[in-house]
Amino acid sequence: MIFVTGAAGQLGTALCSKLADACVGLSRDQLDLSDCAAIAALVESERPKVIINCAAYTAVDLAEDDPASCRQINADAVAALAKSATKVGALLVQISTDYVFGGSTIADGPNHEDSPLEAQGVYAQTKLAGEQHAQTCPDHLVVRTCGIYGHLPQPKNFVETMLRIGVDREELSVVDDQHCNPTSASTIADAVIALIDAKARGVFHVAASPPTTWCQFAREIFKQSDMVTRVVPITTEQFGAKAARPRHSVLDTSKYTRVTGKSLPTIADDLAIYLATRA
Ligand SMILES: NC(=O)c1ccc[n+]([C@@H]2O[C@H](COP(=O)([O-])OP(=O)(O)OC[C@H]3O[C@@H](n4cnc5c(N)ncnc54)[C@H](OP(=O)(O)O)[C@@H]3O)[C@@H](O)[C@H]2O)c1
């Protein structure tokens, strides 16, 4: 049996749909990760073979004002999952983020799994702590990815935000100095399953390529959607978000391809499939 936490989120929904009867999807109602005793009770009584932890406190800017809640879900709950997974001999798959990087520049090339980490801000720091807790489980996979967009009844992601705002505006200002690899939830779900099937262990990067910026990605969204909205490049400082964002969190995915024998899509192809399958 495979447990998928955060089953109502973007990635959890994609994984549950692909794994179908092979998994038990756990949304917050079935397992509240703020309750470590509930985590231990459920995992240790049901004894899943695999736990894929897709649940997280993902409100990056709100986390700056609510570090305790963020740490509880992104770090403390992972420690509890790792402890119980170890007890029952389960594989723990922890989904993590490109935000653990940030110290390098585009000239340094993409970040490898063992590149220096520099988590800035509460969300990134708690996700990094979550990675470290997951690694205490002898059987673990840490999967770092970036800029997830997935189908949900009320999706909240960069693609949907651009489409919603772009309809009414001739021009939009979008950050052009954060280099990243936005990736669909469907692609990430396929890759997580491929890593489990390949019996991979350790840290992996999973993302579409080649790297882009949010500004360039917005232009691609409008181009593929036949929208004429102009996108004006701005800097991170001009946008002025509360939490710090990495300027260069580009993920190198060659280890994933080497271990699974599978390739990952281009950002343009990945987006095209998402747009074509949008409700
Ligand atoms: N979104 C991104 O751009 C991005 C980028 C890189 C990595 N990641 C990582 O990828 C993973 C999946 O992200 P996502 O985009 O699928 O996130 P998401 O859509 O925000 O889903 C996260 C899920 O976690 C659940 N959750 C939050 N607090 C919980 C709690 N106390 N108990 C149980 N469940 C709780 C949420 O439940 P509710 O629906 O009830 O709130 C939500 O369904 C996360 O680990 C995230 O850190 C995300």
The ligand as an SDF file (V2000), in Angstrom:
LIG
                    3D

 48 52  0  0  0  0  0  0  0  0999 V2000
    3.8420   24.6710   -5.6270 N   0  0  0  0  0  0  0  0  0  0  0  0
    5.0890   24.8270   -6.0570 C   0  0  0  0  0  0  0  0  0  0  0  0
    5.3540   25.6750   -6.9230 O   0  0  0  0  0  0  0  0  0  0  0  0
    6.1830   23.9470   -5.5400 C   0  0  0  0  0  0  0  0  0  0  0  0
    7.4770   24.0630   -6.0640 C   0  0  0  0  0  0  0  0  0  0  0  0
    8.4830   23.2050   -5.6030 C   0  0  0  0  0  0  0  0  0  0  0  0
    8.1890   22.2580   -4.6300 C   0  0  0  0  0  0  0  0  0  0  0  0
    6.9390   22.1980   -4.1070 N   0  0  0  0  0  0  0  0  0  0  0  0
    6.6690   21.1700   -3.0900 C   0  0  0  0  0  0  0  0  0  0  0  0
    5.9080   20.1720   -3.7460 O   0  0  0  0  0  0  0  0  0  0  0  0
    4.9840   19.5780   -2.8300 C   0  0  0  0  0  0  0  0  0  0  0  0
    3.5910   19.6170   -3.4190 C   0  0  0  0  0  0  0  0  0  0  0  0
    3.2540   20.9740   -3.7240 O   0  0  0  0  0  0  0  0  0  0  0  0
    1.8290   21.3510   -4.3310 P   0  0  0  0  0  0  0  0  0  0  0  0
    2.0450   22.4420   -5.3120 O   0  0  0  0  0  0  0  0  0  0  0  0
    1.0850   20.1340   -4.7110 O   0  0  0  0  0  0  0  0  0  0  0  0
    1.1970   21.9930   -3.0180 O   0  0  0  0  0  0  0  0  0  0  0  0
   -0.3410   22.3640   -2.7190 P   0  0  0  0  0  0  0  0  0  0  0  0
   -1.1570   22.2900   -3.9450 O   0  0  0  0  0  0  0  0  0  0  0  0
   -0.2780   23.6250   -1.9240 O   0  0  0  0  0  0  0  0  0  0  0  0
   -0.7660   21.1680   -1.7890 O   0  0  0  0  0  0  0  0  0  0  0  0
   -0.2650   21.0150   -0.4960 C   0  0  0  0  0  0  0  0  0  0  0  0
   -1.2450   20.1930    0.2700 C   0  0  0  0  0  0  0  0  0  0  0  0
   -0.7520   20.0750    1.6050 O   0  0  0  0  0  0  0  0  0  0  0  0
   -1.8710   20.0580    2.4230 C   0  0  0  0  0  0  0  0  0  0  0  0
   -1.6060   20.4200    3.8110 N   0  0  0  0  0  0  0  0  0  0  0  0
   -1.2120   21.6220    4.2960 C   0  0  0  0  0  0  0  0  0  0  0  0
   -1.1940   21.5820    5.6310 N   0  0  0  0  0  0  0  0  0  0  0  0
   -1.5850   20.3280    5.9880 C   0  0  0  0  0  0  0  0  0  0  0  0
   -1.7720   19.6810    7.2330 C   0  0  0  0  0  0  0  0  0  0  0  0
   -1.5930   20.3260    8.3980 N   0  0  0  0  0  0  0  0  0  0  0  0
   -2.1620   18.3870    7.2260 N   0  0  0  0  0  0  0  0  0  0  0  0
   -2.3920   17.7430    6.0680 C   0  0  0  0  0  0  0  0  0  0  0  0
   -2.2450   18.3030    4.8560 N   0  0  0  0  0  0  0  0  0  0  0  0
   -1.8400   19.5930    4.8280 C   0  0  0  0  0  0  0  0  0  0  0  0
   -2.8260   21.0640    1.8200 C   0  0  0  0  0  0  0  0  0  0  0  0
   -4.1110   20.7570    2.2980 O   0  0  0  0  0  0  0  0  0  0  0  0
   -5.3320   21.7720    2.1420 P   0  0  0  0  0  0  0  0  0  0  0  0
   -5.7570   21.5870    0.7130 O   0  0  0  0  0  0  0  0  0  0  0  0
   -6.3120   21.2750    3.1320 O   0  0  0  0  0  0  0  0  0  0  0  0
   -4.7900   23.1300    2.4470 O   0  0  0  0  0  0  0  0  0  0  0  0
   -2.6380   20.8230    0.3410 C   0  0  0  0  0  0  0  0  0  0  0  0
   -3.5980   19.9410   -0.1760 O   0  0  0  0  0  0  0  0  0  0  0  0
    5.1650   20.3440   -1.5200 C   0  0  0  0  0  0  0  0  0  0  0  0
    6.0740   19.6220   -0.7260 O   0  0  0  0  0  0  0  0  0  0  0  0
    5.8290   21.6480   -1.9280 C   0  0  0  0  0  0  0  0  0  0  0  0
    6.6240   22.1780   -0.9000 O   0  0  0  0  0  0  0  0  0  0  0  0
    5.9340   23.0100   -4.5420 C   0  0  0  0  0  0  0  0  0  0  0  0
  1  2  1  0
  2  3  2  0
  2  4  1  0
  4  5  1  0
  4 48  2  0
  5  6  2  0
  6  7  1  0
  7  8  2  0
  8  9  1  0
  8 48  1  0
  9 10  1  0
  9 46  1  0
 10 11  1  0
 11 12  1  0
 11 44  1  0
 12 13  1  0
 13 14  1  0
 14 15  2  0
 14 16  1  0
 14 17  1  0
 17 18  1  0
 18 19  2  0
 18 20  1  0
 18 21  1  0
 21 22  1  0
 22 23  1  0
 23 24  1  0
 23 42  1  0
 24 25  1  0
 25 26  1  0
 25 36  1  0
 26 27  1  0
 26 35  1  0
 27 28  2  0
 28 29  1  0
 29 30  1  0
 29 35  2  0
 30 31  1  0
 30 32  2  0
 32 33  1  0
 33 34  2  0
 34 35  1  0
 36 37  1  0
 36 42  1  0
 37 38  1  0
 38 39  2  0
 38 40  1  0
 38 41  1  0
 42 43  1  0
 44 45  1  0
 44 46  1  0
 46 47  1  0
M  CHG  2   8   1  16  -1
M  END
$$$$
